[in-house]
């Protein structure tokens, strides 16, 4: 029979003679275990005993409506609500972040997804940042406003999947 071809094994490279070279996995210079853990867990949450625990979406009530945080990822292949990024709703947009195009597309997409008028949504802070605070203004007063706020919160939580 002929020589064995070089093959790889789960522990390293196997030579033609059957010997296995073990490959050592070294951490990059200057990385400590905490930084490696953060990279492995990603930006969407923290791990507690092997299970991923997502941080809740922060929704703040104001006299005129609600304020919530979003994290925008521009130049994506499609417009979509992806999930949670920290304590913000993560949204992918196809628009590029030039001349406010992504902000305009963001408000238009959110209005469509949340089922509200585009004029009810406003960017409070983060006009030139990926992390933004969005204000939704309720147009009604009294009990109608309370039911509208409750419906809006339910829609937001349904988007997140909580």
TIVO-2410 file (N, C-alpha, C; in nm, 3 decimals):
# residues 162
REC num residu      c1      c2      c3 atome chaine
REC   1      X   0.083  -0.119   0.000     N      A
REC   1      X   0.000   0.000   0.000    CA      A
REC   1      X   0.087   0.124   0.000     C      A
REC   2      X   0.031   0.232  -0.050     N      A
REC   2      X   0.106   0.356  -0.058    CA      A
REC   2      X   0.110   0.429   0.075     C      A
REC   3      X   0.173   0.544   0.073     N      A
REC   3      X   0.184   0.625   0.194    CA      A
REC   3      X   0.048   0.682   0.231     C      A
REC   4      X   0.031   0.703   0.360     N      A
REC   4      X  -0.092   0.766   0.406    CA      A
REC   4      X  -0.086   0.916   0.378     C      A
REC   5      X  -0.197   0.971   0.342     N      A
REC   5      X  -0.204   1.116   0.318    CA      A
REC   5      X  -0.209   1.189   0.451     C      A
REC   6      X  -0.166   1.314   0.450     N      A
REC   6      X  -0.175   1.395   0.572    CA      A
REC   6      X  -0.322   1.420   0.604     C      A
REC   7      X  -0.361   1.389   0.723     N      A
REC   7      X  -0.499   1.409   0.766    CA      A
REC   7      X  -0.498   1.488   0.895     C      A
REC   8      X  -0.608   1.551   0.925     N      A
REC   8      X  -0.616   1.624   1.052    CA      A
REC   8      X  -0.698   1.543   1.151     C      A
REC   9      X  -0.667   1.559   1.275     N      A
REC   9      X  -0.743   1.495   1.382    CA      A
REC   9      X  -0.795   1.604   1.473     C      A
REC  10      X  -0.886   1.571   1.563     N      A
REC  10      X  -0.940   1.674   1.651    CA      A
REC  10      X  -0.834   1.737   1.742     C      A
REC  11      X  -0.721   1.671   1.761     N      A
REC  11      X  -0.622   1.722   1.855    CA      A
REC  11      X  -0.504   1.788   1.786     C      A
REC  12      X  -0.495   1.781   1.658     N      A
REC  12      X  -0.383   1.841   1.589    CA      A
REC  12      X  -0.370   1.785   1.449     C      A
REC  13      X  -0.252   1.793   1.393     N      A
REC  13      X  -0.228   1.741   1.259    CA      A
REC  13      X  -0.165   1.604   1.267     C      A
REC  14      X  -0.211   1.512   1.186     N      A
REC  14      X  -0.157   1.377   1.183    CA      A
REC  14      X  -0.059   1.368   1.067     C      A
REC  15      X   0.061   1.325   1.097     N      A
REC  15      X   0.163   1.308   0.994    CA      A
REC  15      X   0.142   1.176   0.920     C      A
REC  16      X   0.219   1.160   0.813     N      A
REC  16      X   0.207   1.039   0.731    CA      A
REC  16      X   0.241   0.914   0.811     C      A
REC  17      X   0.330   0.922   0.906     N      A
REC  17      X   0.369   0.806   0.985    CA      A
REC  17      X   0.273   0.773   1.097     C      A
REC  18      X   0.166   0.848   1.110     N      A
REC  18      X   0.069   0.821   1.215    CA      A
REC  18      X   0.090   0.904   1.340     C      A
REC  19      X   0.201   0.978   1.347     N      A
REC  19      X   0.226   1.062   1.463    CA      A
REC  19      X   0.136   1.186   1.457     C      A
REC  20      X   0.095   1.231   1.571     N      A
REC  20      X   0.008   1.347   1.578    CA      A
REC  20      X   0.083   1.463   1.639     C      A
REC  21      X   0.082   1.576   1.572     N      A
REC  21      X   0.138   1.698   1.628    CA      A
REC  21      X   0.028   1.769   1.705     C      A
REC  22      X   0.050   1.794   1.829     N      A
REC  22      X  -0.050   1.864   1.910    CA      A
REC  22      X  -0.033   2.014   1.892     C      A
REC  23      X  -0.145   2.081   1.870     N      A
REC  23      X  -0.143   2.225   1.852    CA      A
REC  23      X  -0.191   2.291   1.980     C      A
REC  24      X  -0.114   2.385   2.029     N      A
REC  24      X  -0.151   2.455   2.152    CA      A
REC  24      X  -0.236   2.576   2.116     C      A
REC  25      X  -0.342   2.596   2.190     N      A
REC  25      X  -0.428   2.713   2.171    CA      A
REC  25      X  -0.384   2.818   2.272     C      A
REC  26      X  -0.328   2.927   2.224     N      A
REC  26      X  -0.280   3.032   2.311    CA      A
REC  26      X  -0.370   3.154   2.298     C      A
REC  27      X  -0.392   3.221   2.410     N      A
REC  27      X  -0.469   3.345   2.407    CA      A
REC  27      X  -0.383   3.454   2.346     C      A
REC  28      X  -0.444   3.549   2.276     N      A
REC  28      X  -0.367   3.660   2.221    CA      A
REC  28      X  -0.297   3.739   2.330     C      A
REC  29      X  -0.185   3.798   2.295     N      A
REC  29      X  -0.107   3.872   2.393    CA      A
REC  29      X  -0.189   3.986   2.453     C      A
REC  30      X  -0.189   3.998   2.583     N      A
REC  30      X  -0.258   4.107   2.651    CA      A
REC  30      X  -0.404   4.080   2.681     C      A
REC  31      X  -0.457   3.963   2.646     N      A
REC  31      X  -0.597   3.931   2.674    CA      A
REC  31      X  -0.606   3.857   2.806     C      A
REC  32      X  -0.694   3.901   2.890     N      A
REC  32      X  -0.718   3.828   3.013    CA      A
REC  32      X  -0.848   3.749   2.998     C      A
REC  33      X  -0.881   3.669   3.095     N      A
REC  33      X  -0.997   3.581   3.086    CA      A
REC  33      X  -1.128   3.659   3.077     C      A
REC  34      X  -1.137   3.774   3.145     N      A
REC  34      X  -1.260   3.852   3.141    CA      A
REC  34      X  -1.290   3.901   3.000     C      A
REC  35      X  -1.188   3.948   2.930     N      A
REC  35      X  -1.210   3.997   2.794    CA      A
REC  35      X  -1.249   3.883   2.701     C      A
REC  36      X  -1.191   3.764   2.722     N      A
REC  36      X  -1.229   3.649   2.642    CA      A
REC  36      X  -1.373   3.611   2.668     C      A
REC  37      X  -1.416   3.617   2.794     N      A
REC  37      X  -1.555   3.585   2.828    CA      A
REC  37      X  -1.651   3.684   2.763     C      A
REC  38      X  -1.616   3.813   2.764     N      A
REC  38      X  -1.703   3.913   2.705    CA      A
REC  38      X  -1.717   3.891   2.555     C      A
REC  39      X  -1.606   3.855   2.489     N      A
REC  39      X  -1.613   3.830   2.346    CA      A
REC  39      X  -1.698   3.708   2.316     C      A
REC  40      X  -1.685   3.605   2.399     N      A
REC  40      X  -1.761   3.482   2.376    CA      A
REC  40      X  -1.910   3.503   2.400     C      A
REC  41      X  -1.945   3.586   2.496     N      A
REC  41      X  -2.086   3.607   2.530    CA      A
REC  41      X  -2.155   3.703   2.436     C      A
REC  42      X  -2.083   3.792   2.373     N      A
REC  42      X  -2.142   3.885   2.279    CA      A
REC  42      X  -2.208   4.002   2.348     C      A
REC  43      X  -2.257   4.097   2.269     N      A
REC  43      X  -2.313   4.219   2.325    CA      A
REC  43      X  -2.456   4.207   2.372     C      A
REC  44      X  -2.523   4.093   2.346     N      A
REC  44      X  -2.666   4.086   2.371    CA      A
REC  44      X  -2.702   4.047   2.514     C      A
REC  45      X  -2.611   4.003   2.593     N      A
REC  45      X  -2.649   3.965   2.728    CA      A
REC  45      X  -2.534   3.910   2.808     C      A
REC  46      X  -2.566   3.856   2.923     N      A
REC  46      X  -2.465   3.800   3.010    CA      A
REC  46      X  -2.494   3.653   3.029     C      A
REC  47      X  -2.390   3.576   3.057     N      A
REC  47      X  -2.410   3.433   3.083    CA      A
REC  47      X  -2.406   3.410   3.232     C      A
REC  48      X  -2.502   3.334   3.278     N      A
REC  48      X  -2.507   3.296   3.418    CA      A
REC  48      X  -2.511   3.144   3.423     C      A
REC  49      X  -2.404   3.083   3.468     N      A
REC  49      X  -2.393   2.937   3.479    CA      A
REC  49      X  -2.426   2.868   3.347     C      A
REC  50      X  -2.372   2.921   3.236     N      A
REC  50      X  -2.390   2.857   3.108    CA      A
REC  50      X  -2.515   2.895   3.033     C      A
REC  51      X  -2.608   2.963   3.095     N      A
REC  51      X  -2.730   3.003   3.027    CA      A
REC  51      X  -2.723   3.151   2.994     C      A
REC  52      X  -2.776   3.188   2.880     N      A
REC  52      X  -2.775   3.327   2.840    CA      A
REC  52      X  -2.896   3.397   2.900     C      A
REC  53      X  -2.871   3.507   2.970     N      A
REC  53      X  -2.978   3.586   3.029    CA      A
REC  53      X  -2.978   3.721   2.960     C      A
REC  54      X  -3.086   3.752   2.891     N      A
REC  54      X  -3.093   3.879   2.820    CA      A
REC  54      X  -3.129   3.991   2.915     C      A
REC  55      X  -3.070   4.106   2.892     N      A
REC  55      X  -3.104   4.223   2.971    CA      A
REC  55      X  -3.236   4.277   2.919     C      A
REC  56      X  -3.321   4.328   3.005     N      A
REC  56      X  -3.452   4.374   2.959    CA      A
REC  56      X  -3.443   4.502   2.878     C      A
REC  57      X  -3.539   4.521   2.791     N      A
REC  57      X  -3.552   4.643   2.714    CA      A
REC  57      X  -3.599   4.753   2.807     C      A
REC  58      X  -3.529   4.865   2.807     N      A
REC  58      X  -3.563   4.977   2.894    CA      A
REC  58      X  -3.669   5.064   2.827     C      A
REC  59      X  -3.786   5.075   2.890     N      A
REC  59      X  -3.893   5.160   2.841    CA      A
REC  59      X  -3.927   5.257   2.954     C      A
REC  60      X  -3.914   5.386   2.926     N      A
REC  60      X  -3.939   5.489   3.027    CA      A
REC  60      X  -4.065   5.567   2.992     C      A
REC  61      X  -4.153   5.582   3.089     N      A
REC  61      X  -4.275   5.659   3.067    CA      A
REC  61      X  -4.248   5.807   3.093     C      A
REC  62      X  -4.301   5.890   3.005     N      A
REC  62      X  -4.292   6.036   3.020    CA      A
REC  62      X  -4.435   6.090   3.020     C      A
REC  63      X  -4.455   6.215   3.057     N      A
REC  63      X  -4.591   6.270   3.055    CA      A
REC  63      X  -4.657   6.265   2.917     C      A
REC  64      X  -4.578   6.270   2.813     N      A
REC  64      X  -4.636   6.272   2.679    CA      A
REC  64      X  -4.637   6.136   2.609     C      A
REC  65      X  -4.573   6.036   2.666     N      A
REC  65      X  -4.570   5.904   2.601    CA      A
REC  65      X  -4.461   5.815   2.659     C      A
REC  66      X  -4.384   5.749   2.571     N      A
REC  66      X  -4.279   5.655   2.612    CA      A
REC  66      X  -4.148   5.688   2.543     C      A
REC  67      X  -4.037   5.653   2.611     N      A
REC  67      X  -3.903   5.667   2.553    CA      A
REC  67      X  -3.835   5.531   2.567     C      A
REC  68      X  -3.778   5.482   2.456     N      A
REC  68      X  -3.705   5.356   2.460    CA      A
REC  68      X  -3.579   5.369   2.376     C      A
REC  69      X  -3.481   5.279   2.402     N      A
REC  69      X  -3.353   5.284   2.333    CA      A
REC  69      X  -3.351   5.184   2.219     C      A
REC  70      X  -3.283   5.223   2.111     N      A
REC  70      X  -3.259   5.132   2.000    CA      A
REC  70      X  -3.111   5.134   1.965     C      A
REC  71      X  -3.065   5.027   1.905     N      A
REC  71      X  -2.930   5.018   1.852    CA      A
REC  71      X  -2.944   4.988   1.704     C      A
REC  72      X  -2.894   5.078   1.620     N      A
REC  72      X  -2.911   5.069   1.475    CA      A
REC  72      X  -2.784   5.016   1.410     C      A
REC  73      X  -2.802   4.917   1.322     N      A
REC  73      X  -2.691   4.866   1.242    CA      A
REC  73      X  -2.721   4.902   1.096     C      A
REC  74      X  -2.660   5.010   1.045     N      A
REC  74      X  -2.688   5.052   0.907    CA      A
REC  74      X  -2.618   4.965   0.804     C      A
REC  75      X  -2.654   4.985   0.677     N      A
REC  75      X  -2.596   4.914   0.563    CA      A
REC  75      X  -2.614   4.762   0.573     C      A
REC  76      X  -2.728   4.720   0.621     N      A
REC  76      X  -2.757   4.578   0.631    CA      A
REC  76      X  -2.821   4.531   0.500     C      A
REC  77      X  -2.837   4.401   0.486     N      A
REC  77      X  -2.897   4.348   0.364    CA      A
REC  77      X  -3.049   4.364   0.362     C      A
REC  78      X  -3.110   4.378   0.482     N      A
REC  78      X  -3.255   4.398   0.488    CA      A
REC  78      X  -3.291   4.473   0.616     C      A
REC  79      X  -3.409   4.532   0.617     N      A
REC  79      X  -3.460   4.599   0.736    CA      A
REC  79      X  -3.522   4.493   0.826     C      A
REC  80      X  -3.479   4.488   0.952     N      A
REC  80      X  -3.532   4.387   1.043    CA      A
REC  80      X  -3.505   4.426   1.187     C      A
REC  81      X  -3.595   4.382   1.276     N      A
REC  81      X  -3.572   4.390   1.419    CA      A
REC  81      X  -3.506   4.259   1.457     C      A
REC  82      X  -3.386   4.268   1.512     N      A
REC  82      X  -3.305   4.149   1.536    CA      A
REC  82      X  -3.324   4.095   1.678     C      A
REC  83      X  -3.337   4.182   1.776     N      A
REC  83      X  -3.349   4.138   1.915    CA      A
REC  83      X  -3.306   4.249   2.008     C      A
REC  84      X  -3.229   4.210   2.110     N      A
REC  84      X  -3.184   4.308   2.210    CA      A
REC  84      X  -3.033   4.319   2.203     C      A
REC  85      X  -2.985   4.441   2.216     N      A
REC  85      X  -2.841   4.470   2.224    CA      A
REC  85      X  -2.822   4.550   2.352     C      A
REC  86      X  -2.775   4.485   2.457     N      A
REC  86      X  -2.766   4.551   2.588    CA      A
REC  86      X  -2.906   4.573   2.640     C      A
REC  87      X  -2.945   4.699   2.660     N      A
REC  87      X  -3.081   4.729   2.703    CA      A
REC  87      X  -3.159   4.802   2.593     C      A
REC  88      X  -3.117   4.783   2.469     N      A
REC  88      X  -3.179   4.852   2.356    CA      A
REC  88      X  -3.231   4.750   2.254     C      A
REC  89      X  -3.329   4.792   2.178     N      A
REC  89      X  -3.385   4.712   2.070    CA      A
REC  89      X  -3.290   4.723   1.951     C      A
REC  90      X  -3.242   4.609   1.898     N      A
REC  90      X  -3.146   4.612   1.787    CA      A
REC  90      X  -3.221   4.604   1.655     C      A
REC  91      X  -3.189   4.701   1.566     N      A
REC  91      X  -3.255   4.712   1.437    CA      A
REC  91      X  -3.150   4.717   1.327     C      A
REC  92      X  -3.170   4.636   1.223     N      A
REC  92      X  -3.083   4.641   1.105    CA      A
REC  92      X  -3.156   4.720   0.998     C      A
REC  93      X  -3.084   4.813   0.935     N      A
REC  93      X  -3.142   4.897   0.829    CA      A
REC  93      X  -3.055   4.892   0.704     C      A
REC  94      X  -3.120   4.900   0.589     N      A
REC  94      X  -3.046   4.900   0.463    CA      A
REC  94      X  -2.987   5.037   0.431     C      A
REC  95      X  -3.039   5.142   0.492     N      A
REC  95      X  -2.995   5.279   0.462    CA      A
REC  95      X  -2.853   5.302   0.515     C      A
REC  96      X  -2.781   5.389   0.446     N      A
REC  96      X  -2.647   5.424   0.492    CA      A
REC  96      X  -2.656   5.545   0.585     C      A
REC  97      X  -2.563   5.557   0.679     N      A
REC  97      X  -2.569   5.666   0.777    CA      A
REC  97      X  -2.511   5.797   0.723     C      A
REC  98      X  -2.562   5.843   0.612     N      A
REC  98      X  -2.513   5.965   0.549    CA      A
REC  98      X  -2.629   6.063   0.538     C      A
REC  99      X  -2.606   6.187   0.580     N      A
REC  99      X  -2.706   6.294   0.571    CA      A
REC  99      X  -2.839   6.259   0.636     C      A
REC 100      X  -2.838   6.181   0.742     N      A
REC 100      X  -2.960   6.150   0.815    CA      A
REC 100      X  -3.051   6.049   0.747     C      A
REC 101      X  -3.001   5.980   0.644     N      A
REC 101      X  -3.083   5.881   0.573    CA      A
REC 101      X  -3.121   5.765   0.664     C      A
REC 102      X  -3.025   5.720   0.746     N      A
REC 102      X  -3.053   5.608   0.835    CA      A
REC 102      X  -3.153   5.648   0.943     C      A
REC 103      X  -3.145   5.771   0.993     N      A
REC 103      X  -3.242   5.817   1.094    CA      A
REC 103      X  -3.382   5.822   1.037     C      A
REC 104      X  -3.394   5.873   0.915     N      A
REC 104      X  -3.524   5.881   0.849    CA      A
REC 104      X  -3.580   5.741   0.824     C      A
REC 105      X  -3.494   5.652   0.774     N      A
REC 105      X  -3.537   5.514   0.748    CA      A
REC 105      X  -3.572   5.442   0.878     C      A
REC 106      X  -3.500   5.476   0.984     N      A
REC 106      X  -3.526   5.415   1.115    CA      A
REC 106      X  -3.665   5.450   1.165     C      A
REC 107      X  -3.700   5.578   1.161     N      A
REC 107      X  -3.831   5.621   1.206    CA      A
REC 107      X  -3.942   5.562   1.118     C      A
REC 108      X  -3.918   5.557   0.988     N      A
REC 108      X  -4.017   5.501   0.897    CA      A
REC 108      X  -4.037   5.352   0.923     C      A
REC 109      X  -3.929   5.277   0.942     N      A
REC 109      X  -3.937   5.134   0.969    CA      A
REC 109      X  -4.005   5.107   1.104     C      A
REC 110      X  -3.965   5.182   1.208     N      A
REC 110      X  -4.026   5.164   1.340    CA      A
REC 110      X  -4.175   5.192   1.336     C      A
REC 111      X  -4.216   5.297   1.266     N      A
REC 111      X  -4.358   5.330   1.257    CA      A
REC 111      X  -4.435   5.216   1.190     C      A
REC 112      X  -4.377   5.158   1.088     N      A
REC 112      X  -4.443   5.047   1.018    CA      A
REC 112      X  -4.453   4.925   1.109     C      A
REC 113      X  -4.344   4.890   1.176     N      A
REC 113      X  -4.340   4.770   1.260    CA      A
REC 113      X  -4.430   4.785   1.384     C      A
REC 114      X  -4.430   4.904   1.444     N      A
REC 114      X  -4.506   4.926   1.566    CA      A
REC 114      X  -4.652   4.962   1.539     C      A
REC 115      X  -4.685   4.993   1.416     N      A
REC 115      X  -4.823   5.024   1.383    CA      A
REC 115      X  -4.867   5.160   1.431     C      A
REC 116      X  -4.778   5.258   1.426     N      A
REC 116      X  -4.810   5.395   1.467    CA      A
REC 116      X  -4.774   5.489   1.352     C      A
REC 117      X  -4.821   5.612   1.363     N      A
REC 117      X  -4.788   5.712   1.262    CA      A
REC 117      X  -4.642   5.754   1.275     C      A
REC 118      X  -4.578   5.783   1.164     N      A
REC 118      X  -4.438   5.825   1.165    CA      A
REC 118      X  -4.421   5.957   1.242     C      A
REC 119      X  -4.524   6.041   1.238     N      A
REC 119      X  -4.516   6.170   1.309    CA      A
REC 119      X  -4.522   6.153   1.461     C      A
REC 120      X  -4.564   6.036   1.510     N      A
REC 120      X  -4.570   6.010   1.655    CA      A
REC 120      X  -4.432   5.974   1.711     C      A
REC 121      X  -4.338   5.937   1.626     N      A
REC 121      X  -4.204   5.896   1.669    CA      A
REC 121      X  -4.105   6.009   1.647     C      A
REC 122      X  -4.009   6.019   1.739     N      A
REC 122      X  -3.908   6.123   1.730    CA      A
REC 122      X  -3.778   6.072   1.792     C      A
REC 123      X  -3.665   6.110   1.737     N      A
REC 123      X  -3.536   6.074   1.794    CA      A
REC 123      X  -3.500   6.181   1.898     C      A
REC 124      X  -3.491   6.139   2.024     N      A
REC 124      X  -3.460   6.232   2.133    CA      A
REC 124      X  -3.311   6.258   2.139     C      A
REC 125      X  -3.231   6.152   2.134     N      A
REC 125      X  -3.085   6.167   2.138    CA      A
REC 125      X  -3.021   6.059   2.053     C      A
REC 126      X  -2.899   6.086   2.009     N      A
REC 126      X  -2.824   5.990   1.930    CA      A
REC 126      X  -2.841   6.008   1.781     C      A
REC 127      X  -2.858   6.131   1.736     N      A
REC 127      X  -2.877   6.156   1.593    CA      A
REC 127      X  -2.758   6.110   1.510     C      A
REC 128      X  -2.637   6.118   1.566     N      A
REC 128      X  -2.518   6.076   1.492    CA      A
REC 128      X  -2.453   5.953   1.556     C      A
REC 129      X  -2.529   5.878   1.634     N      A
REC 129      X  -2.477   5.761   1.702    CA      A
REC 129      X  -2.560   5.639   1.664     C      A
REC 130      X  -2.503   5.521   1.687     N      A
REC 130      X  -2.581   5.399   1.661    CA      A
REC 130      X  -2.686   5.377   1.769     C      A
REC 131      X  -2.656   5.416   1.891     N      A
REC 131      X  -2.751   5.402   2.001    CA      A
REC 131      X  -2.836   5.529   2.007     C      A
REC 132      X  -2.966   5.512   1.998     N      A
REC 132      X  -3.058   5.626   1.993    CA      A
REC 132      X  -3.168   5.608   2.096     C      A
REC 133      X  -3.225   5.718   2.139     N      A
REC 133      X  -3.344   5.714   2.223    CA      A
REC 133      X  -3.460   5.765   2.139     C      A
REC 134      X  -3.565   5.685   2.133     N      A
REC 134      X  -3.682   5.716   2.052    CA      A
REC 134      X  -3.798   5.751   2.144     C      A
REC 135      X  -3.866   5.861   2.113     N      A
REC 135      X  -3.984   5.900   2.191    CA      A
REC 135      X  -4.108   5.875   2.106     C      A
REC 136      X  -4.204   5.809   2.168     N      A
REC 136      X  -4.335   5.790   2.106    CA      A
REC 136      X  -4.434   5.874   2.184     C      A
REC 137      X  -4.502   5.963   2.116     N      A
REC 137      X  -4.597   6.052   2.181    CA      A
REC 137      X  -4.738   6.000   2.162     C      A
REC 138      X  -4.807   5.982   2.273     N      A
REC 138      X  -4.946   5.939   2.270    CA      A
REC 138      X  -5.033   6.061   2.244     C      A
REC 139      X  -5.123   6.051   2.149     N      A
REC 139      X  -5.208   6.164   2.113    CA      A
REC 139      X  -5.335   6.174   2.197     C      A
REC 140      X  -5.370   6.067   2.268     N      A
REC 140      X  -5.494   6.070   2.346    CA      A
REC 140      X  -5.465   6.097   2.493     C      A
REC 141      X  -5.571   6.127   2.570     N      A
REC 141      X  -5.559   6.159   2.712    CA      A
REC 141      X  -5.642   6.061   2.796     C      A
REC 142      X  -5.609   6.055   2.926     N      A
REC 142      X  -5.688   5.977   3.020    CA      A
REC 142      X  -5.672   5.828   3.003     C      A
REC 143      X  -5.785   5.756   3.014     N      A
REC 143      X  -5.783   5.610   3.007    CA      A
REC 143      X  -5.743   5.560   2.867     C      A
REC 144      X  -5.782   5.635   2.766     N      A
REC 144      X  -5.744   5.596   2.630    CA      A
REC 144      X  -5.592   5.598   2.614     C      A
REC 145      X  -5.527   5.695   2.676     N      A
REC 145      X  -5.381   5.703   2.670    CA      A
REC 145      X  -5.318   5.585   2.743     C      A
REC 146      X  -5.375   5.548   2.858     N      A
REC 146      X  -5.321   5.433   2.932    CA      A
REC 146      X  -5.332   5.304   2.853     C      A
REC 147      X  -5.446   5.283   2.789     N      A
REC 147      X  -5.462   5.160   2.709    CA      A
REC 147      X  -5.371   5.163   2.586     C      A
REC 148      X  -5.352   5.281   2.529     N      A
REC 148      X  -5.263   5.295   2.414    CA      A
REC 148      X  -5.118   5.268   2.453     C      A
REC 149      X  -5.078   5.317   2.570     N      A
REC 149      X  -4.942   5.292   2.621    CA      A
REC 149      X  -4.923   5.144   2.648     C      A
REC 150      X  -5.022   5.080   2.708     N      A
REC 150      X  -5.013   4.937   2.736    CA      A
REC 150      X  -5.001   4.857   2.606     C      A
REC 151      X  -5.079   4.895   2.504     N      A
REC 151      X  -5.071   4.827   2.374    CA      A
REC 151      X  -4.934   4.845   2.311     C      A
REC 152      X  -4.881   4.967   2.320     N      A
REC 152      X  -4.750   4.996   2.262    CA      A
REC 152      X  -4.641   4.914   2.332     C      A
REC 153      X  -4.648   4.904   2.464     N      A
REC 153      X  -4.550   4.823   2.539    CA      A
REC 153      X  -4.559   4.676   2.498     C      A
REC 154      X  -4.683   4.625   2.481     N      A
REC 154      X  -4.700   4.486   2.438    CA      A
REC 154      X  -4.638   4.462   2.301     C      A
REC 155      X  -4.659   4.556   2.210     N      A
REC 155      X  -4.603   4.542   2.075    CA      A
REC 155      X  -4.450   4.541   2.082     C      A
REC 156      X  -4.392   4.629   2.163     N      A
REC 156      X  -4.246   4.632   2.179    CA      A
REC 156      X  -4.194   4.500   2.235     C      A
REC 157      X  -4.262   4.448   2.337     N      A
REC 157      X  -4.217   4.323   2.399    CA      A
REC 157      X  -4.235   4.205   2.303     C      A
REC 158      X  -4.338   4.210   2.218     N      A
REC 158      X  -4.356   4.104   2.118    CA      A
REC 158      X  -4.242   4.108   2.016     C      A
REC 159      X  -4.197   4.227   1.980     N      A
REC 159      X  -4.085   4.238   1.887    CA      A
REC 159      X  -3.959   4.176   1.945     C      A
REC 160      X  -3.938   4.197   2.074     N      A
REC 160      X  -3.819   4.148   2.142    CA      A
REC 160      X  -3.831   3.997   2.165     C      A
REC 161      X  -3.953   3.950   2.185     N      A
REC 161      X  -3.973   3.808   2.211    CA      A
REC 161      X  -3.980   3.775   2.358     C      A
REC 162      X  -4.015   3.870   2.441     N      A
REC 162      X  -4.027   3.845   2.585    CA      A
REC 162      X  -4.168   3.812   2.622     C      A
***
